[in-house]
Amino acid sequence: MAETFKRRAPSQWGEGGALKEEILAAAARLLAESGREEALSLRAVAREVGIAAPSIYLHFKDRSELVATVTRRAYEKLVAELREARDGGIPHTTHTPHSPHATHTSRAPHTPRTALRAMAHRYCTFALENPRRFRLMFGVERIVGPREDSPRHPVWLVLGAWEEALAALPGDRSGQVGTGQDALLLWSALHGIVTIAMALPYEVDRRGLIQRADDLLDRIVAG
């Protein structure tokens, strides 16, 4: 049976940006579903959007540029949320003494340590709330090319956010391994905790995951 094709309504003048966003969203969905960059075709993306394949070339020169843009967008979104968490701090819920059932939400004092803890919490919740995007960033089998021909991968944007948070901690870190190496170790350990939790065949205990993240920070960033 012939495959049905749902054609998208033609864009009006000045709506090219909207079409570009639809192309990016479709490519992100297909990448997350297949788990393989090699399985993504521009024809499939066009069919998902409801346009002719040549229309994609009005916005992206080839599949590599499309995938690179999708990937960078995902990492930039994560970095923005980590920095927002860092600047916002950690909410705390307390009970009113004379009304045990009444609660009040406040923020812990904003310090470099609470900022780092808030980032770790957000990393956990980001993965749980955006499993497809998380897989898009860290679980897609990529096409490997020559390192010297590849631009700097946006994964390092995330490392940069952790480096910033560690560099803000009080004390002299010059005699330690170095902020960059410390940030990589911290992020790797946190990412491992999150990935293991998401790989288990049952619903993730969000509170338990956050507690494990706190325990990790207490061990790695002690003192």
Secondary structure, 3 states (H helix, E strand, C coil): CCCCCCCCCCCCCCCHHHHHHHHHHHHHHHHHHHCEHHHCCHHHHHHHHCCCHHHHHHCCCCHHHHHHHHHHHHHHHHHHHHHHHHHHCCEEEEEECCEEEEEEEEECCCCHHHHHHHHHHHHHHHHHHCHHHHHHHHCCECCCCCHHHCCCCCHHHHHHHHHHHHHCCCCCCCCCCCHHHHHHHHHHHHHHHHHHHHHCCCCCCHHHHHHHHHHHHHHHCCC
